[in-house]
Amino acid sequence: MLITKKLACCIALAFSTLSINAQSITIEEQRIDKASKIMPEISSALSDRVNLFVEQINKARNLTVLSQLSIRHGKGIWTDAKLYFKNTNNFDDRPLYWARLKMSKALKQTKAFKESLPDQQKKLLWQFELYSRGQTDVKFDKDTSKKILITGFDPFLLDRNIKQSNPSGISAIVLDDLVVSSEGKSAEIETLILPVRFEDFDQGMVEELLTPYFRNNAVDMIITVSMGRNSFELERFSGLRRSALVPDNSNIITGASRDNPLVPMLGESLLKGPEFLEFTLPVEEIKTASGFFPIKDNRIVTTKNETLRVTALSELINEISVEGSGGGYLSNEIAYRSLLLRDLFNPVLPVGHIHTPSIRGYDEEKIKLILSQLKAMLTQAAKTL
């Protein structure tokens, strides 16, 4: 399926059209005090980096120094999160999430930040977000013939449960730099973590993080991962539109619904693409992975007309998307946006979305089961490359 050049132009525009509110403390940052009181050991687990960052940025005399410190410590907090797991064997994504928020909040309160122009402030926050989510740590420097890039998500629905963790986030931390091998084939895994915020998606964060790997033919497979239902679900079809009534981590509700599914933005324009796209992961091989949970090939979608199980993409011609197989929230959207990039740059690349089983709050035993099986699924997938 051909994608127009207009998408590529929109991607470039999105990178330079950032609408992050740099002037005030965000809803996510406002939750820091509550998190610190309820789970102090988690929210302060990476405090050495956070405290050093705060000390140094408050001494910064200008934007140049502030930018250098944000780059250094943005990269550093990502590395620290991985080291924290290795040193403690603690399967918890939340220390990175809360440390990042503490750092972004502190950044806004510095004299050098307040004296900068609004566009400079927005760019600085955007860059810090990308660095702290692993953007510059994707290196593929192991001696393997194949490369797999996976993405996870931050915790979300924190007003329902401030202790909420996300198996996809800890998957990104634990699986980063891992080599999986089977039947003489090996593949290195590199990872990124995405925010659960509509605005960042609208401003092109998915495209900025993933485009280089599609455009430069730099990887052999891309898998986006998020927390889902009761089993592992391979989300076969992704829909263009948002429809979930669930707020994001900024408590934004888009106004989209099942009766009024909305097309998301890419920069200043509506995201352009077909109503549905199909993924290209090796389903049958992935389903053979051993583990505690069922692995399902989910082909169910919802259109304006009906909810149906789809055999082929051709069955959805002239339909309006309401939900992809993965729903109508940001998990469906990252799946759709990554497939759109695949069709633009590398149509034969295996790309797709996996929902992990869900957890309530933090459940270490269940997370370990999820991670073990996800690793097995990636190993089976790598055999097909």
Rosetta blueprint (number, residue, H / E / L):
1 M L
2 L L
3 I L
4 T L
5 K H
6 K H
7 L H
8 A H
9 C H
10 C H
11 I H
12 A H
13 L H
14 A H
15 F H
16 S H
17 T L
18 L L
19 S L
20 I L
21 N L
22 A L
23 Q L
24 S L
25 I L
26 T L
27 I H
28 E H
29 E H
30 Q H
31 R L
32 I H
33 D H
34 K H
35 A H
36 S H
37 K H
38 I H
39 M L
40 P H
41 E H
42 I H
43 S H
44 S L
45 A L
46 L L
47 S H
48 D H
49 R H
50 V H
51 N H
52 L H
53 F H
54 V H
55 E H
56 Q H
57 I H
58 N L
59 K L
60 A L
61 R L
62 N L
63 L H
64 T H
65 V H
66 L H
67 S H
68 Q H
69 L H
70 S H
71 I H
72 R H
73 H H
74 G H
75 K H
76 G H
77 I H
78 W H
79 T H
80 D H
81 A H
82 K H
83 L H
84 Y H
85 F H
86 K H
87 N H
88 T H
89 N L
90 N L
91 F L
92 D L
93 D L
94 R H
95 P H
96 L H
97 Y H
98 W H
99 A H
100 R H
101 L H
102 K H
103 M H
104 S H
105 K H
106 A H
107 L H
108 K H
109 Q L
110 T L
111 K H
112 A H
113 F H
114 K H
115 E L
116 S L
117 L L
118 P H
119 D H
120 Q H
121 Q H
122 K H
123 K H
124 L H
125 L H
126 W H
127 Q H
128 F H
129 E H
130 L H
131 Y H
132 S H
133 R L
134 G L
135 Q H
136 T H
137 D H
138 V L
139 K L
140 F L
141 D L
142 K L
143 D L
144 T L
145 S L
146 K E
147 K E
148 I E
149 L E
150 I E
151 T E
152 G E
153 F E
154 D L
155 P L
156 F L
157 L L
158 L L
159 D L
160 R L
161 N L
162 I L
163 K L
164 Q L
165 S L
166 N L
167 P H
168 S H
169 G H
170 I H
171 S H
172 A H
173 I H
174 V H
175 L H
176 D L
177 D L
178 L L
179 V E
180 V E
181 S E
182 S E
183 E L
184 G L
185 K E
186 S E
187 A E
188 E E
189 I E
190 E E
191 T E
192 L E
193 I E
194 L E
195 P L
196 V L
197 R L
198 F H
199 E H
200 D H
201 F H
202 D H
203 Q L
204 G L
205 M H
206 V H
207 E H
208 E H
209 L H
210 L H
211 T H
212 P H
213 Y H
214 F H
215 R H
216 N L
217 N L
218 A L
219 V L
220 D L
221 M E
222 I E
223 I E
224 T E
225 V E
226 S E
227 M E
228 G L
229 R L
230 N L
231 S L
232 F E
233 E E
234 L E
235 E E
236 R L
237 F E
238 S E
239 G E
240 L L
241 R L
242 R E
243 S L
244 A L
245 L L
246 V L
247 P L
248 D L
249 N L
250 S L
251 N L
252 I L
253 I L
254 T L
255 G L
256 A L
257 S L
258 R L
259 D L
260 N L
261 P L
262 L E
263 V L
264 P L
265 M E
266 L E
267 G L
268 E L
269 S E
270 L E
271 L L
272 K L
273 G L
274 P L
275 E L
276 F E
277 L E
278 E E
279 F L
280 T L
281 L L
282 P L
283 V H
284 E H
285 E H
286 I H
287 K L
288 T L
289 A L
290 S L
291 G L
292 F L
293 F L
294 P L
295 I E
296 K E
297 D E
298 N E
299 R L
300 I E
301 V E
302 T E
303 T E
304 K L
305 N L
306 E L
307 T E
308 L E
309 R E
310 V L
311 T L
312 A L
313 L H
314 S H
315 E H
316 L H
317 I L
318 N L
319 E L
320 I L
321 S E
322 V E
323 E E
324 G E
325 S L
326 G L
327 G E
328 G L
329 Y L
330 L H
331 S H
332 N H
333 E H
334 I H
335 A H
336 Y H
337 R H
338 S H
339 L H
340 L H
341 L H
342 R H
343 D H
344 L H
345 F H
346 N L
347 P L
348 V L
349 L L
350 P L
351 V E
352 G E
353 H E
354 I E
355 H E
356 T E
357 P L
358 S L
359 I L
360 R L
361 G L
362 Y L
363 D L
364 E H
365 E H
366 K H
367 I H
368 K H
369 L H
370 I H
371 L H
372 S H
373 Q H
374 L H
375 K H
376 A H
377 M H
378 L H
379 T H
380 Q H
381 A H
382 A H
383 K L
384 T L
385 L L
